[in-house]
């Protein structure tokens, strides 16, 4: 039943298609298939490295193994992997290589592990900028705030002026960051404009800052060339893998079948352990708290809106019925029903936009993109005609991103306003309690 | 910088102390009204005028700092609401960017203009300023105060600069500033607005601005309000002697840069250059230099001509001057920044003007090894992108996936944590968007058709809202059951955080996208807007987080009255109010009601 010679080739291609820094030896997979304990540590490390890369975290090979295992477990949970056997594996990494092989294969498909890693580690030769606001949505988990030793905070009394001063400084830093961004834009745009038509890739058309520098001092970019070449090899391995893939999945089926047979024998022993381990509900996790908070806030906002709409609709509907009743004949004469149908259609169209926005399938770009300048007046551009038609599907226009950002900005602004309103209310109450002081808001 | 203002604000609470930096000329006019008890300057004293709401009057004073003379104590019938409280007002007028001159938002100069005050809603209007300046001649005492104010602000500026110098850009500027060596401040403020005395710093900054920081390529649109803030060069309007020197300085530096650019390794050319098109470039060059000359002339005529400082003419002059500056600036910069890039191509060029990316950029060629590697790489990407999973593989894979998922323990919740996050992200802007729609429908419709359409829309919106609410309920339930399954949280309460660090990036998957991700922009303005908006969004995120923290930590202090002594209550209150309700931008006025009683018997 062993799928002959195709398998080593497939596994080899798979390994080579993985990023160099986490690349396993093909042997690891083979040993894991027989659940060899010596492979299990390697496998934990592999999964750790891969998942860390996917989630954009910093990591080193020397991270403590139990931390690595914990991370892998929670990342698998995060992606919805549900084999209880995996979560019961010992935290010293001494066993379970076959279990891990299964999890790895599951990730391969469900998270598109290979594709994501390839896309994420893409060698960057262009001027990249992120097109999503994901990175900002989650506040940094590192709570280093206490580390900063404020010079003004002697003892445990901190002058409120120090806070104000810090705030002023912060605003100032934002300001200079803004200025520097704008400066960067200016220079980027100059490079894009002045080099348009120079790039051999006609989709791009112009150099990036890196490439401009590369023209200037090519000797500094040996490493970049190496990276490009190694990425090319990785991509070729990926292509090979895609060809040999069926063998691998057939193999995985047999592995799973074996597991199931063995599993039946020891199932009875495990049953009670499972229950006790997984039944506690906790709210200690800041991640979960954050999500709950978000759900609460959204629900509150929507409830307010719901009530408002309910009132409005009832009111309008009553008025409308009244009107229709009194002018029924008149309306019939005018052929209102035809008009009404038209109106219904146009409203449906109008709301279609909205529902698509609420739909999870909404195609949204994430991650970072290469900035490309496309002048709106192709006539003024010296260079290739017809290159515009070769527009890749994955291109997103700045206008779109700007629109999304504006929406995001508006909704964050609302959130901030709400918070400020709440503060104002509470502070007004406090002001009433203050002696001899009248507060006149600005 | 705002904290300077803050400090001066705080030093004065309740009308007692005298904040040196807070002094304003106009304030002195009203000093008598308080019954002579106060030295006054930071306080604008307001006694009630019948029939005018107190708040409104205070507001008008705050805006213009004009205290109606003669209405102080003797107004008949002023017995009702009498507020003789001291009202502090931030010393914002001095060195504030002139809101009427907005033509220029060059990022380069933004940095240099940072030291100036922030632009605020409550700015003094320039008209008010100049009219003030013309009508009231400053007394020697006021001049002395101005002098004092100057020194305070100078000091504040120094501190700011020390912060500025942290970036290399700033360091560069700072050195330039030293060499510029400007004269002392024009002390005489006779026909000028309040901001005059600050001329000192701006002048020098400006020189550097010209020499080091070229203006933007395109004229930025004047109303770009989406930026987190608008920093603008407010510098030029008061120049008397600077322009000429300024430009010459600028061109001198530019020239230096050019020659430097030329001098650098001219022999290293290893690429051949196609050098046609030089003629048009030269023509363009002439055009620009001509422009700069004429701009200079115009600027000079302005600076001599309008002593009144009518803001329009000043603005115009500045505009033109900017244009001139731009032309010489961009020359300087392009050669400074790009010459090494083109040097390979144009190594033997004799004319300094031709060594720019601008002129030779379209003829540059990437080195051959790179071109080879790049095209191999991009071909590989293209093939990977087009590669489909074959049917065999898909079938086997799906069997495996299904098989493994049947072994999953207890019925899995409908959403994985990753999915929950994703769904929430989709929903996060929905309330804001929906309320926009609702607001659009609030108006009454004149026609029956319109009314019907509006009704239908509202009903549709209602359905959407209900759907979203339902979705949220599902998500909440899923989250709860997921948390029961969470390996770390279940194992060890309290220590889940390191591993529960939300695995980020999942949101950014768009699985299987191997295509080259491109972001196309079509104009410089679009690029700028994009960057500014991204920053704005990040800033709002931070602001919200800070707001929540401050709310949680400071409001209880006020509410529980745990602060030390009574005197600091108002101070603390104002600080917190400013921070929490106004985003640190505006101040509430705290009036001392006991002072009200003191002044009322007099009238």
Interface residues (C-beta under 8 A of the other chain):
Chain A: X51 X54 X55 X56 X57 X67 X70 X71 X73 X74 X75 X77 X78 X79 X80 X81 X82 X83 X84 X85 X87 X102 X105 X106 X109 X110 X111 X112 X115 X116 X118 X119 X120 X123 X125 X129 X130 X131 X132 X133 X134 X135 X136 X137 X138 X139 X141 X157 X160 X161 X163 X164 X165 X167 X168 X169 X171 X172 X174 X175 X176 X177 X178 X179 X180 X181 X182 X183 X184 X185 X186 X187 X188 X189 X190 X191 X193 X194 X195 X196 X197 X198 X199 X200 X201 X203 X204 X207 X211 X212 X213 X214 X215 X216 X217 X218 X221 X224 X225 X228 X229 X231 X232 X235 X236 X238 X239 X242 X243 X245 X246 X249 X250 X252 X253 X256 X257 X259 X260 X263 X274 X277 X278 X279 X280 X281 X282 X283 X284 X285 X286 X287 X288 X290 X291 X292 X294 X295 X298 X299 X301 X302 X303 X305 X306 X308 X309 X310 X312 X313 X316 X317 X319 X320 X323 X327 X331 X336 X339 X340 X343 X344 X346 X347 X348 X350 X351 X354 X355 X357 X358 X359 X360 X362 X363 X364 X365 X366 X367 X368 X369 X370 X371 X372 X373 X374 X375 X376 X382 X383 X392 X393 X394 X395 X396 X397 X398 X399 X401 X402 X405 X406 X407 X408 X409 X410 X411 X412 X413 X414 X415 X416 X419 X420 X422 X423 X424 X426 X427 X430 X431 X433 X434 X435 X436 X437 X438 X439 X440 X441 X442
Chain B: X1 X2 X3 X6 X7 X10 X14 X54 X55 X58 X62 X83 X85 X107 X108 X110 X111 X114 X118 X122 X160 X163 X164 X167 X169 X216 X217 X226 X227 X228 X229 X231 X334 X337 X338 X340 X341 X343 X344 X356 X357 X358 X359 X361 X362 X363 X364 X365 X366 X367 X369 X370 X371 X373 X374 X375 X376 X377 X378 X380 X381 X383 X384 X387 X389 X390 X392 X393 X396 X397 X399 X400 X401 X403 X404 X405 X407 X408 X409 X410 X412 X415 X416 X417 X418 X419 X420 X421 X422 X423 X424 X425 X426 X427 X428 X429 X430 X431 X432 X433 X434 X435 X436 X437 X438 X441 X442 X448 X449 X451 X452 X453 X454 X455 X456 X457 X458 X459 X460 X461 X462 X464 X465 X466 X467 X468 X469 X472 X475 X476 X479 X480 X482 X483 X484 X485 X486 X487 X488 X489 X490 X491 X493 X494 X496 X497 X498 X499 X500 X501 X502 X503 X504 X505 X506 X507 X508 X509 X510 X511 X512 X513 X514 X515 X516 X517 X518 X519 X520 X521 X522 X523 X524 X526 X527 X528 X529 X530 X531 X532 X533 X534 X535 X536 X537 X538 X539 X540 X541 X543 X544 X545 X546 X547 X548 X550 X551 X554 X555 X558 X559 X561 X564 X566 X569 X570 X571 X572 X573 X575 X576 X577 X578 X579 X580 X581 X582 X583 X584 X586 X587 X588 X589 X590 X591 X592 X593 X594
